[in-house]
Amino acid sequence: MAAFRRESAKELSYSVHKCSSVSSIYVPENIQVDKPNDQSSRWSSDTNNPPQFLVLKLQKYSLVESITFGKFEKTHVCNLKKFKVYGGLQDDNMIELLESGLRNDSSPETFELRRFVGGRPLPIRYLKISPFQSWGPSFNFSIWFVRITGIDAWDIVQPCIHSFNLFREREALRLCMKHLRSRGHWEALETLESGQGVPRLEDPIITHLHNLLVRDGDYLAAEKFVEQAAKGGSLFSQYIERQEYKPAWHAMSISGSNSEISTPTSPPVEIGNKSNLLSPSKQQPLSPRPGMRGGHQMVMDPAAETIYLFGGWDGNQDLSDLWSYHIPSCHWTLLSMDTEAQGGPSARSCHKVCLDPERRQLFTLGHYVDSQFRYPENLKSDFFVYDIERDHWTLITEDTASMGGPQLIFDHQMCMDVEKQTIYVFGGRILLSTFGSGDDRPGCAGLVGTASSMGPLEPTFSGLFSYHIPTNTWMKLAEDSSMSGESCSSTLPTIRSRVGHSMLFHPGSRKLYIFAGQRGKEHLNDFFTYAVDTGEVEQILSDGGSSKSSGSLGSEGRRVPAAGFTQRATIDSEIDEIYVLSGLSKDKEKRDDNVQNSFWVYYIKINQWSCVYRNENTGERYWSRMQHVEPCPRFAHQLVYDPVQKVHYLFGGNPGRSCLPKLRLDDFWQLKLQRPTQNQLLQRCKMMIRTHRFEELAAVNKMSALNYLQTSLSEIVDHNDPEQTKEFQLMAAVLFRDEDGSGEEDCGKMGAHSQNSKDGVESEDEHVLLLATSECHIRRSRLFDRIVEFFPETMTQPRSNLIDLVPL
C-alpha cells in the first residue's frame, strides 16, 4: 500500500466498449479527443429516455482516481446536468463511484471518484457513465470529452486485485454465516466455519455475544460481557462517528441586554489594561460588550481561548472598535474604541480578518464604501496588521492593487496558511468610481443587494490572490470568469468569482474549500476545492440543482445547503469536517430571499452533507419566546470555531426584518454539536437486553415480570430523559397482552429453559430443536442484530442479508 500512495496518477488510456444509443455523426469515440471549438466532436444519445449510458474499457486494470469532463466553448442545452459514474472489474457488475452534475459553461470539470471498498483500493477495468438529465428540457445527452486519471502500474494494481477478490470471497462467506445463524442451522454453520482455508469470519467477541444472547438466553452474562468489552473506550467509536450531531445552543447574552447571562454582574469595560467609564454626566458605564452590528469580523485563537471582534455596521454607521472575549472568564475587553485613532484601519464593514495564532497577528483587508463617496481617493485597498502582544497597528500598504494584489473589494473571503505564512483572498465585489441609486451592501445593509440596486453597470468581481507575508508580495492565482463562461484575455486559469461565499483552508490536504455565494441576481450552491500547491480545481458539487429555502436536492440528487450568501462556515481539519450556518437563501418557489436557521455538516472523507439542525419558524412572537433557547434567523453574522473544545461561537447579524431595516443584533451564542457518548450507548445496550428479558418473562410469569420491571428495568432507565421515561411507562402494557399463538409460549419456554438449564429440565437435543423452530429465536436474533450495530463493522456481521440478494 505504501507503493500505491507514492505512485503518481497519470492519464489512463481507454476505448469505448459499448453505448446505449448514438445520434447521427455524434459517435462515442469523439469523447477521446478534446475539441472544444468543434460542435460535432461529442457523443450524443439518440433519445433522453433512460437508461442511456457509455461504457468505457480501460487499456489496463487500474486504480482510477478522477474523471474530467471537457465541454463545448459555449453553453449547450445537451450538457449533463445530472449523471452517475459506475466502475468495476466486469462490465456487468459495477458499483457507483460518483453522483454529480456539470455546470452549463465552457470550463472543464474534474471529479474525484470513489476509490476504496471495505477499506481496500478498488481496481477498475470498466467505467460506465449514465446521464439522467440535460440542461435543456427534453434534449438528448451529450458528452464532449472524457479524461481519466489513475494508476495502472501492474506491480501496484495486481496486489490490489488479489486483495479485492479475497475481500469479496470473505464477504460472501460472512453473508452465508449470518443467514445460517439467523435461521438456527447450527450444523451447517459449524461445517462452514470449520472448512479448510476458511478465514475467520467475525471477531470472537461477536461470536461469544451471539452464543450468550441467542443460543443460551443468558441475559445477565451478556450484559456483563458487553460492559467488559466496552471498557477499552473505543468499542462504540465507529458507531458514534456515524451518528448525526445534535445541536445544543447556549445563550451567552441575548440581543438588547447589557450584560452576559453567564455572569451575575458585569465588570466595567477595559480598554487595554485600564478601566474606562463615561463622563460623570452620563452616570452609566460603557456597555461591557460589543453593540449591535452586522458585517463585522470575528476570529478565534484556540490556544489563548480568545475571540477577537472588529468593526461592522450598526444600521446607521460603520464601526472601528476592536474587542477581545476571553472564554474561560466569560469577559469582553475593549482593546480599542477607534482603531483609526491608533494608526489602524478606519471604520468599516464587509471587510475580512484572518489570524496568525503562532505570531499573534491579525490581518484585515477590504471594506465597503457608500456609493456617494466612491471617489478615486477613497477606493484604495489598504491592508493592515495588528500585533496582539504589542497592541500595535501597522499599515502594510495603502493600496494592495499597486503591489499586484486585489483592488478595493467587499464581501470577499480571506484565510491563512499559517505554516507557509501565506494569505489567500478570493472573490468579493470590486468597488469602482460609479454611482448607484441604492445601497449595494448585501452582507451588511439589508435584503436588497441584487443587480437592480447596483447602478447601470454590471458588478465586477475579484479573482484569487495570495499574499506571502515574509516577502510582502502579492500574486494573482486565477482570474474571474464571466457568467457566460467566456475566458479572460489573461493566461491565468479562471474561477467563477462571487460575493458572500465561504472559503476555508485545510492545512492537511492543502486545499481551499469554496462554497456558495451570490453573483448578481444569481444565488450559487456550487462547492469546489483549489489545491494551493498545484492550482488544480476539483468540483465537489456543481451549481445547477433545484434549491429550496431550507436545503435542496442539488445536482447530485442529495440534500445540500440551499443556494445563498453570507452563510458562515468553519472547518475542523483534524476530523475532516466542515460546518455551515445558513444565511440569506434563495427560495425559487417564492421568488424571494429567505432567512431561516439551518446548520449543516460536510464530512470530507465520505463526501456527504448532513443537515443537523433546522428551524423554519419566521414569526416574531415565536422568536421572542425562544430568545433564551436558540438564536433567531439572520445573515451578515459571524461564526467562529474552537477546534480544541469543539465549540462554535455566534455573534450579531441582520435579522432581515423588513419593518425594521436598520435593526442589527448583539446577541452572543455558544453552539456544541453532540453525539451519543460511550456510556450512553452502553446504557442503551443494557436497556435493550433488559427490555427483551422482561418481555420473555411476561409470557411465562406476569408477577415475576412486574417485579423485574419495577426493579432491574427501572434502575437502568434515565428518568430525566422524557423519551426513555415514556418508553418505560408504556412497557407495562406488555403485561396485559393477550396470548395469540404468535410464539409467546415458545419464548416463555425458552426463557424458562435459559434460567433452569443447570437443573437439566430439557435435554440438549430438545433445546436445539425448540430454538431452531421458535419465534423466540427470531426475536433474540433481532435483539442481537440491534446490539451489534453499535460495534465496528470490522468486528461484526455484514449489514446486508443474503436473502435480499435473490433476484425476483
C-alpha positions in Angstrom: 0.0 0.0 0.0 3.0 2.3 0.5 3.8 2.0 -3.2 0.2 2.8 -4.0 0.5 6.1 -2.1 3.8 7.0 -3.6 2.9 6.4 -7.2 1.7 9.4 -9.2 -1.5 9.3 -11.1 -1.4 9.7 -14.9 -3.9 9.9 -17.7 -5.3 6.4 -18.5 -5.9 5.1 -22.0 -9.4 3.7 -22.7 -11.6 2.6 -25.6 -15.4 2.8 -25.9 -16.8 -0.6 -25.0 -20.5 0.0 -25.7 -23.2 2.6 -25.6 -26.9 2.8 -25.3 -27.6 4.8 -28.5 -25.9 7.1 -31.0 -27.3 10.2 -32.7 -26.1 10.8 -36.3 -22.4 11.7 -36.5 -22.0 12.1 -32.8 -20.3 8.8 -32.2 -18.9 7.9 -28.8 -15.3 7.7 -30.0 -15.4 11.5 -30.2 -15.1 11.9 -26.5 -11.4 10.6 -26.7 -10.3 13.9 -28.3 -10.8 17.3 -26.7 -12.0 19.8 -29.4 -14.0 22.5 -27.5 -14.3 24.5 -30.7 -15.9 21.7 -32.8 -19.6 21.3 -32.2 -19.7 17.9 -33.7 -16.9 16.5 -31.5 -19.1 14.8 -29.0 -21.2 11.7 -28.2 -24.9 12.3 -28.3 -27.6 9.8 -27.4 -30.4 9.2 -29.8 -33.0 9.7 -27.0 -33.2 11.0 -23.5 -35.3 8.1 -22.3 -33.4 6.1 -19.6 -31.3 4.1 -19.5 -28.7 5.9 -21.5 -25.0 5.2 -21.0 -21.5 4.9 -22.2 -19.3 2.0 -21.1 -15.5 2.7 -21.3 -12.9 -0.1 -21.2 -9.5 0.9 -19.7 -6.5 -0.4 -21.6 -5.2 -1.9 -18.3 -6.6 -2.8 -14.9 -6.2 0.4 -13.0 -6.8 2.3 -9.7 -8.9 5.2 -11.0 -8.7 8.4 -9.1 -10.6 11.1 -11.1 -12.6 11.8 -14.2 -12.6 15.1 -16.2 -15.3 16.2 -18.5 -14.4 18.7 -21.2 -17.1 21.0 -22.7 -18.0 23.0 -25.8 -16.7 26.5 -25.9 -20.2 27.9 -25.2 -23.1 26.8 -23.0 -25.1 24.0 -24.5 -28.5 22.6 -23.8 -27.2 19.0 -24.1 -24.7 19.3 -21.4 -25.2 16.9 -18.5 -27.0 18.4 -15.5 -27.1 15.1 -13.7 -25.2 11.9 -14.1 -23.6 8.9 -12.4 -20.4 7.0 -12.9 -20.0 3.3 -12.1 -16.9 1.1 -12.1 -15.8 -2.5 -11.7 -13.8 -5.4 -13.0 -16.6 -6.7 -15.2 -18.9 -4.7 -17.5 -22.0 -6.4 -15.9 -21.0 -5.9 -12.3 -20.2 -2.3 -11.3 -20.7 -0.2 -8.2 -21.5 3.5 -8.0 -18.4 5.8 -7.9 -19.9 9.2 -8.3 -23.2 11.0 -8.5 -22.9 14.6 -9.7 -23.6 17.2 -12.4 -21.9 19.6 -14.7 -22.2 23.4 -14.8 -23.6 24.7 -18.0 -20.5 26.6 -19.1 -17.3 26.1 -21.0 -14.9 25.2 -18.2 -13.7 21.6 -17.8 -14.7 19.9 -14.5 -12.8 17.3 -12.6 -14.4 14.9 -10.1 -12.7 12.6 -7.6 -14.1 9.1 -7.8 -14.8 6.6 -5.0 -11.5 4.7 -4.7 -12.0 2.2 -1.8 -14.4 -0.6 -0.9 -14.2 -2.2 2.6 -11.0 -0.2 3.2 -9.3 -1.7 0.2 -8.3 0.0 -3.1 -10.9 -0.7 -5.8 -9.4 -2.0 -9.1 -11.3 -0.9 -12.2 -11.4 -2.2 -15.8 -14.8 -0.8 -16.9 -16.3 2.6 -16.3 -20.0 3.4 -17.1 -21.3 7.0 -17.4 -25.0 7.2 -17.1 -26.7 10.6 -17.9 -30.0 11.4 -16.2 -30.8 15.0 -17.2 -29.5 17.6 -19.6 -29.6 21.3 -19.1 -32.2 21.7 -21.9 -35.6 20.2 -21.1 -36.3 17.2 -23.3 -32.9 17.4 -25.1 -30.7 14.4 -25.7 -27.5 13.9 -23.7 -24.0 15.0 -25.0 -20.5 14.3 -23.6 -17.8 16.2 -25.3 -14.6 14.9 -23.8 -13.6 12.5 -21.1 -10.1 12.2 -19.4 -9.5 9.5 -16.8 -6.6 9.6 -14.4 -5.2 7.0 -12.0 -2.5 4.3 -11.6 -2.1 1.4 -14.0 1.4 0.1 -12.9 0.9 -3.7 -12.7 3.1 -4.2 -9.6 0.7 -1.9 -7.7 -2.6 -2.9 -9.3 -2.1 -6.7 -9.2 -1.9 -7.0 -5.4 -5.0 -4.7 -5.1 -6.9 -7.1 -7.4 -5.9 -10.1 -5.3 -6.8 -8.3 -2.1 -10.2 -7.2 -3.6 -11.1 -10.7 -4.7 -10.2 -12.1 -1.3 -12.4 -9.4 0.3 -15.4 -10.4 -2.0 -14.9 -14.1 -1.1 -14.9 -13.4 2.6 -18.0 -11.1 2.4 -19.8 -13.9 0.6 -19.0 -16.4 3.4 -20.0 -13.9 6.0 -23.4 -13.4 4.4 -23.8 -17.2 4.5 -22.8 -17.3 8.1 -25.3 -14.6 9.0 -28.1 -16.3 7.1 -27.4 -19.8 8.6 -27.1 -18.4 12.2 -30.3 -16.3 11.9 -32.2 -19.5 10.8 -30.7 -21.7 13.5 -28.9 -24.0 11.1 -26.1 -24.8 13.6 -24.7 -27.9 11.9 -24.4 -26.1 8.5 -22.8 -23.1 10.2 -20.2 -25.3 12.0 -19.4 -27.0 8.8 -18.9 -23.7 7.1 -16.7 -22.2 9.8 -14.5 -25.4 10.1 -13.9 -25.7 6.3 -10.3 -25.9 5.1 -8.9 -22.4 4.2 -12.0 -20.5 5.5 -10.8 -17.3 7.1 -12.1 -16.0 10.4 -15.5 -14.6 9.6 -16.0 -12.3 12.6 -14.4 -11.2 15.8 -14.6 -13.8 18.6 -16.3 -11.2 20.8 -19.3 -11.2 18.5 -19.5 -15.0 18.3 -19.5 -15.2 22.1 -22.1 -12.5 22.4 -24.3 -14.4 20.0 -24.0 -17.5 22.0 -24.9 -15.8 25.2 -27.9 -13.9 23.8 -29.4 -16.2 21.2 -28.4 -19.7 21.9 -28.2 -19.6 25.7 -30.5 -16.7 26.5 -28.2 -15.8 29.4 -29.0 -12.1 29.5 -27.2 -11.3 32.7 -23.9 -12.7 31.4 -24.5 -11.0 28.0 -24.9 -7.6 29.8 -21.7 -8.1 31.8 -19.9 -9.3 28.7 -20.8 -6.1 26.7 -19.8 -3.9 29.7 -16.4 -5.7 29.9 -15.9 -5.4 26.2 -16.6 -1.6 26.3 -14.1 -0.9 29.0 -11.4 -0.1 26.4 -13.2 3.0 25.4 -13.2 2.5 21.7 -15.8 -0.2 21.1 -18.5 2.2 20.1 -16.3 4.8 18.4 -17.2 4.0 14.8 -20.9 4.0 15.6 -20.6 7.3 17.4 -18.8 8.8 14.4 -21.7 7.7 12.1 -24.4 9.4 14.2 -25.9 12.7 13.4 -24.9 15.6 15.6 -27.5 17.2 17.8 -27.1 20.9 18.4 -27.0 22.4 21.9 -27.3 26.2 21.9 -26.4 28.2 24.9 -27.1 32.0 25.2 -24.0 33.8 26.4 -26.0 37.1 26.1 -29.3 38.0 24.3 -29.9 40.8 22.0 -30.5 44.2 23.6 -29.2 43.2 27.1 -26.3 45.0 28.7 -24.6 42.0 30.4 -23.6 38.4 29.9 -26.0 35.7 31.0 -23.2 33.6 32.3 -22.1 36.2 35.0 -24.4 37.7 37.6 -22.8 41.1 37.5 -20.8 42.7 34.7 -17.5 44.3 35.3 -16.7 47.6 33.7 -15.2 47.7 30.3 -11.5 47.5 30.0 -9.6 49.4 27.3 -6.2 47.7 27.2 -5.4 47.3 30.9 -7.4 50.4 32.1 -10.9 50.7 33.4 -12.9 53.1 31.3 -16.2 54.9 32.2 -18.2 57.6 30.6 -18.1 61.1 31.8 -19.8 61.7 35.2 -22.7 63.5 33.5 -23.7 60.3 31.7 -23.8 58.4 35.1 -23.6 55.0 33.3 -20.7 52.7 32.4 -19.9 51.9 28.8 -21.5 48.7 27.5 -19.5 45.8 28.8 -19.6 44.1 25.4 -19.9 44.9 21.7 -23.1 46.6 20.5 -25.5 45.7 17.7 -23.9 45.1 14.3 -23.7 43.1 11.1 -21.0 42.7 8.6 -18.4 42.6 11.3 -15.5 40.2 11.6 -14.5 37.6 14.3 -11.5 35.2 14.6 -10.7 32.6 17.2 -7.4 31.9 18.9 -7.8 28.4 20.3 -4.5 28.4 22.2 -5.3 31.7 24.0 -9.0 30.8 24.3 -9.8 34.2 23.0 -12.1 35.6 20.3 -11.4 38.9 18.5 -14.1 41.1 17.0 -13.6 44.1 14.8 -15.8 46.6 13.1 -19.2 46.2 11.4 -22.3 48.2 10.5 -24.8 49.1 13.3 -27.6 50.0 10.9 -26.5 53.7 10.7 -22.7 53.8 10.5 -19.6 51.8 10.1 -17.7 50.8 13.3 -14.0 50.9 14.2 -13.9 49.2 17.6 -11.8 46.2 18.4 -12.8 43.7 21.1 -11.5 40.5 22.7 -13.5 37.9 24.5 -11.8 35.6 27.0 -13.8 32.3 27.0 -12.8 30.9 30.4 -13.6 34.1 32.3 -16.6 35.0 30.0 -15.2 38.5 29.8 -15.2 41.1 27.0 -12.3 43.6 26.8 -12.4 46.7 24.6 -9.0 46.8 23.0 -9.7 50.0 21.0 -12.7 52.3 20.7 -11.3 53.7 17.5 -8.6 51.8 15.7 -8.0 54.6 13.2 -7.0 56.9 16.1 -4.3 54.3 17.0 -2.9 54.3 13.4 -5.1 51.4 12.4 -7.9 50.9 9.9 -10.8 53.3 9.6 -14.4 52.3 10.5 -15.5 49.6 8.1 -17.9 46.7 7.4 -18.0 43.8 4.9 -14.2 43.5 5.4 -12.3 40.4 6.3 -9.9 39.5 9.1 -7.6 36.5 9.5 -5.4 35.4 12.4 -1.9 34.1 12.6 -2.1 32.3 16.0 1.6 31.4 16.1 2.9 35.0 15.6 -0.2 36.5 17.2 -1.1 38.9 14.4 -4.4 40.0 12.9 -4.6 40.9 9.2 -7.5 42.9 7.8 -8.3 43.7 4.1 -11.2 45.3 2.2 -14.3 47.2 3.2 -17.5 48.7 1.8 -17.8 52.3 0.6 -21.2 54.0 0.2 -21.9 54.9 -3.4 -21.9 58.6 -2.9 -18.3 58.5 -1.5 -16.7 56.4 -4.3 -14.2 58.9 -5.4 -10.8 57.6 -6.6 -9.0 58.7 -3.4 -11.5 56.7 -1.4 -11.1 53.5 -3.4 -7.6 52.5 -2.4 -7.3 49.0 -0.8 -5.5 49.5 2.4 -4.0 46.5 4.2 -3.3 46.4 8.0 -1.7 44.1 10.5 -2.3 44.2 14.3 0.3 42.9 16.7 -1.7 41.5 19.6 1.2 41.3 22.1 2.3 44.9 21.4 -1.2 46.3 20.9 0.1 48.0 17.7 -1.3 48.5 14.2 0.9 48.7 11.1 -0.2 49.8 7.6 1.3 47.2 5.3 0.3 49.2 2.2 -2.1 52.0 1.2 -3.2 50.1 -1.9 -2.8 46.4 -2.5 -3.6 46.9 -6.2 -0.4 48.8 -6.6 1.5 45.7 -5.4 -0.2 43.3 -7.7 -2.9 42.4 -5.2 -6.7 42.9 -5.3 -8.4 46.3 -5.8 -10.7 47.6 -3.1 -13.3 44.8 -2.5 -16.0 43.9 -0.1 -17.9 40.6 0.9 -14.8 38.6 -0.2 -13.2 35.8 1.7 -9.7 35.6 3.3 -8.0 32.7 5.1 -4.4 31.8 6.1 -1.9 29.0 5.6 -0.1 29.5 8.9 2.7 27.1 8.1 3.7 28.8 4.9 2.8 32.3 6.2 0.5 32.9 3.1 -2.9 34.6 3.0 -5.4 33.7 0.3 -8.1 36.1 -0.9 -10.9 35.1 -3.2 -13.9 36.9 -4.7 -15.6 40.0 -3.5 -17.1 42.8 -5.5 -14.6 45.4 -6.8 -15.6 49.0 -5.8 -15.4 51.3 -8.8 -16.0 55.1 -9.3 -19.6 54.6 -10.3 -22.7 55.8 -8.5 -25.8 53.7 -7.9 -29.1 54.8 -6.7 -29.3 52.3 -3.8 -27.4 50.5 -1.2 -25.5 47.6 -2.7 -24.1 46.2 0.6 -25.7 42.7 0.6 -23.8 41.4 3.5 -24.3 44.4 5.7 -27.3 46.6 4.9 -30.4 44.6 4.2 -32.1 42.2 1.9 -31.7 44.5 -1.1 -28.4 43.6 -2.8 -29.3 42.4 -6.3 -28.3 43.9 -9.6 -31.4 46.1 -9.5 -29.7 48.4 -6.9 -26.2 48.2 -8.3 -26.5 51.0 -10.8 -26.3 50.8 -14.6 -23.1 48.7 -14.7 -22.8 45.0 -14.0 -20.8 44.3 -10.9 -17.1 43.4 -11.3 -15.7 40.6 -9.2 -12.2 40.0 -7.9 -10.2 36.8 -8.6 -8.0 34.6 -6.4 -4.8 36.1 -4.9 -2.1 35.0 -2.5 0.0 37.2 -0.2 3.3 35.9 1.2 3.9 37.7 4.5 7.7 37.3 4.9 8.4 38.8 1.4 5.5 41.2 1.4 4.5 40.0 -2.1 1.1 39.5 -3.8 0.4 37.0 -6.6 -2.7 36.6 -8.7 -3.5 32.9 -9.0 -6.8 33.0 -11.0 -9.0 35.4 -12.9 -12.7 35.8 -12.5 -14.7 34.1 -15.3 -17.9 35.8 -16.6 -21.3 34.2 -16.1 -21.3 33.2 -19.8 -18.2 31.2 -19.2 -16.0 33.2 -21.6 -12.4 33.3 -20.5 -10.5 36.4 -19.8 -7.6 37.5 -22.1 -5.1 36.6 -19.3 -3.3 33.3 -19.5 -4.2 32.7 -15.9 -6.8 30.0 -15.1 -10.4 31.2 -14.4 -12.6 30.6 -11.4 -16.2 31.9 -11.1 -16.0 34.7 -8.5 -18.8 35.8 -6.2 -19.6 37.7 -3.0 -20.9 36.4 0.3 -19.4 33.0 -0.1 -17.4 30.8 2.2 -13.8 29.8 1.9 -11.8 27.6 4.3 -8.2 26.3 4.2 -7.4 22.7 5.1 -3.7 22.5 6.2 -3.6 18.7 5.8 -4.8 18.4 2.2 -3.5 22.0 1.4 -6.7 22.9 -0.3 -9.1 25.8 -0.2 -12.8 24.7 0.1 -15.1 27.3 -1.6 -18.8 27.2 -1.3 -21.9 29.1 -2.4 -22.3 32.9 -2.6 -24.0 35.4 -4.9 -23.2 36.7 -8.4 -25.5 39.5 -9.5 -29.0 38.1 -9.3 -27.9 34.5 -9.1 -27.5 32.6 -5.9 -24.9 29.8 -6.1 -24.6 26.5 -4.3 -21.6 25.0 -6.0 -18.8 23.6 -3.9 -15.2 23.1 -5.1 -11.6 22.9 -3.9 -8.5 24.7 -5.1 -5.1 23.0 -4.4 -2.8 25.8 -3.4 0.4 24.0 -4.4 -0.8 22.8 -7.9 -3.6 25.2 -8.8 -5.9 22.2 -9.5 -9.7 22.9 -9.2 -11.9 20.0 -8.3 -15.7 20.1 -8.3 -17.4 18.6 -5.3 -20.9 19.9 -6.0 -21.8 21.7 -9.3 -24.2 24.5 -9.2 -27.4 23.6 -11.0 -29.7 21.7 -8.7 -33.1 23.0 -7.6 -32.9 24.9 -4.4 -35.3 25.4 -1.6 -35.1 27.6 1.4 -34.1 25.0 4.0 -31.8 22.9 1.9 -32.2 21.4 -1.5 -31.6 18.4 -3.7 -28.6 19.6 -5.6 -27.5 18.4 -9.0 -26.3 15.2 -7.3 -29.8 14.4 -6.0 -28.6 14.6 -2.4 -29.6 17.0 0.3 -27.3 20.0 0.3 -27.5 23.6 1.8 -29.7 25.9 -0.2 -28.2 28.4 -2.6 -27.5 31.6 -0.9 -24.9 34.0 0.5 -23.4 35.3 3.8 -23.7 31.8 5.2 -20.9 31.2 7.7 -18.6 28.2 7.5 -15.8 26.8 9.8 -13.6 23.8 9.4 -12.1 21.1 11.7 -9.1 19.8 9.8 -8.4 17.2 12.5 -11.6 15.3 11.9 -12.2 16.4 8.3 -15.5 18.2 8.9 -16.9 21.5 7.5 -19.7 23.3 9.3 -22.1 25.8 7.7 -24.7 28.0 9.4 -27.2 29.3 6.9 -27.6 32.9 6.0 -29.7 34.5 3.3 -31.0 31.8 0.9 -32.9 32.0 -2.4 -36.3 30.4 -2.4 -37.1 29.8 -6.0 -40.7 28.8 -5.3 -41.5 32.1 -3.6 -39.2 34.1 -5.9 -37.9 35.9 -2.8 -35.0 35.9 -0.4 -35.4 33.9 2.7 -33.7 34.0 6.1 -34.1 30.7 8.0 -32.0 28.8 10.5 -30.2 25.6 9.4 -26.8 24.1 10.3 -25.0 21.7 8.0 -22.0 19.4 8.3 -20.0 18.3 5.4 -18.0 15.1 6.0 -14.9 15.4 3.8 -13.9 11.8 4.0 -17.2 10.4 2.6 -18.1 13.5 0.5 -21.5 13.9 2.2 -23.7 16.8 3.5 -25.9 16.4 6.5 -28.4 18.9 8.0 -28.2 18.5 11.8 -30.4 21.5 12.7 -33.2 23.3 11.1 -35.9 25.7 12.3 -38.2 27.2 9.7 -40.2 29.4 12.0 -40.3 33.0 11.0 -42.8 34.7 13.3 -41.5 37.4 15.6 -43.7 36.2 18.5 -42.1 32.7 18.2 -38.6 34.0 18.3 -39.4 36.4 21.2 -40.3 33.3 23.2 -37.2 31.4 22.0 -34.7 34.2 22.6 -33.1 32.4 25.5 -33.3 29.0 23.8 -31.7 29.4 20.3 -30.7 32.3 18.0 -33.2 33.8 15.6 -32.6 33.5 11.8 -30.1 36.1 10.5 -27.5 36.9 7.9 -24.3 39.1 7.9 -23.5 37.4 11.3 -20.2 35.9 12.4 -19.4 32.4 13.4 -16.0 31.1 14.8 -14.9 27.7 15.9 -12.7 26.4 18.7 -11.2 23.1 17.2 -9.8 22.2 20.6 -13.0 22.3 22.7 -15.2 21.6 19.6 -17.4 24.6 20.2 -18.8 27.3 17.9 -19.5 31.0 18.9 -22.0 33.2 17.1 -22.4 37.0 17.4 -24.7 39.6 15.9 -26.0 39.9 12.4 -29.0 41.2 10.5 -32.4 39.5 11.3 -33.8 40.7 7.9 -36.9 42.3 9.2 -38.5 44.5 6.5 -40.3 46.6 9.1 -37.0 47.4 10.9 -34.4 47.6 8.1 -31.8 49.2 10.4 -32.1 46.6 13.1 -29.0 44.7 14.0 -28.3 42.1 16.7 -25.8 41.9 19.5 -26.7 38.5 20.9 -23.8 36.1 21.7 -24.3 32.3 21.5 -22.4 29.1 22.1 -23.1 26.0 20.0 -22.0 22.5 20.9 -22.6 19.6 18.5 -23.2 16.5 20.5 -23.2 12.8 19.7 -24.0 9.8 22.0 -21.3 9.0 24.4 -19.7 5.6 25.2 -21.6 5.4 28.5 -24.9 6.4 26.9 -24.6 3.6 24.3 -23.6 1.1 27.0 -26.7 2.1 28.9 -28.8 1.7 25.8 -27.5 -1.8 25.2 -28.3 -2.8 28.8 -31.8 -1.3 28.4 -32.4 -3.3 25.2 -31.2 -6.5 26.9 -33.4 -6.0 30.0 -36.4 -5.0 27.9 -36.1 -8.2 26.0 -35.7 -10.2 29.2 -38.8 -8.5 30.6 -40.9 -9.4 27.5 -39.9 -13.1 27.8 -40.7 -13.1 31.5 -44.1 -11.6 30.8 -45.0 -14.6 28.6 -44.3 -17.0 31.5 -45.0 -15.3 34.8 -46.5 -11.9 34.8 -45.9 -11.2 38.5 -42.2 -12.0 38.1 -42.2 -9.7 35.0 -43.8 -6.9 37.0 -41.2 -7.2 39.7 -38.4 -7.2 37.1 -40.0 -4.1 35.5 -40.1 -2.2 38.8 -36.5 -3.2 39.8 -34.0 -4.2 37.2 -35.6 -2.3 34.3 -36.4 0.8 36.3 -32.8 1.2 37.6 -31.3 1.3 34.1 -33.8 3.9 32.7 -32.7 7.6 32.7 -35.9 9.0 34.2 -34.7 12.5 33.4 -34.9 11.7 29.7 -38.5 12.2 28.5 -38.2 9.7 25.7 -36.9 6.9 27.9 -39.4 7.7 30.6 -42.3 7.4 28.1 -40.9 4.2 26.8 -40.6 2.8 30.3 -44.2 3.8 31.2 -45.5 2.0 28.1 -43.8 -1.3 28.9 -46.5 -2.2 31.5 -48.8 -2.8 28.5 -46.8 -5.9 27.8 -48.3 -7.5 31.0 -51.8 -7.2 29.6 -51.0 -8.6 26.1 -53.3 -11.5 25.2 -51.7 -14.7 24.1 -52.4 -15.0 20.4 -50.3 -18.0 19.4 -47.6 -15.8 17.9 -44.8 -17.6 19.7 -45.1 -16.1 23.1 -45.3 -19.6 24.7 -42.1 -20.6 22.9 -40.4 -17.5 24.3 -41.7 -18.5 27.7 -40.3 -21.9 27.4 -37.0 -20.6 26.1 -36.8 -18.1 29.0 -37.6 -20.8 31.5 -35.0 -23.1 29.9 -32.3 -20.5 30.0 -32.9 -20.0 33.7 -33.2 -23.7 34.5 -30.7 -25.3 32.1 -28.4 -26.0 35.0 -31.2 -28.2 36.5 -31.4 -30.3 33.3 -35.1 -29.7 32.7 -34.7 -30.3 29.0 -32.2 -32.4 27.0 -29.8 -30.6 24.7 -31.4 -32.1 21.6 -34.9 -30.8 22.6 -33.4 -27.4 23.4 -31.8 -27.1 19.9 -35.0 -28.2 18.2 -37.1 -25.7 20.0 -34.5 -23.0 19.4 -34.5 -23.6 15.7 -38.2 -23.6 15.3 -39.4 -21.0 17.7 -40.4 -17.4 17.2 -38.3 -16.7 20.3 -35.1 -17.5 18.3 -36.1 -14.9 15.7 -36.7 -12.2 18.3 -33.4 -13.0 20.1 -31.7 -12.8 16.7 -33.2 -9.4 16.1 -32.0 -8.2 19.6 -28.5 -9.4 18.7 -28.6 -7.6 15.3 -29.7 -4.4 17.0 -26.9 -4.6 19.6 -24.1 -5.4 17.2 -25.0 -2.3 15.1 -23.1 -0.4 17.8 -19.9 -2.5 17.2 -17.3 -1.7 14.5 -18.1 -3.1 11.1 -14.7 -4.8 11.0 -15.7 -6.9 14.0 -19.3 -7.9 13.3 -21.5 -9.5 10.7 -22.5 -7.8 7.3 -25.2 -5.2 7.4 -27.0 -6.7 4.3 -28.8 -10.0 4.1 -28.2 -13.0 1.8 -31.9 -13.4 1.1 -32.1 -9.8 -0.2 -29.6 -10.8 -3.0 -32.0 -13.3 -4.5 -33.2 -11.9 -7.9 -37.0 -11.6 -8.1 
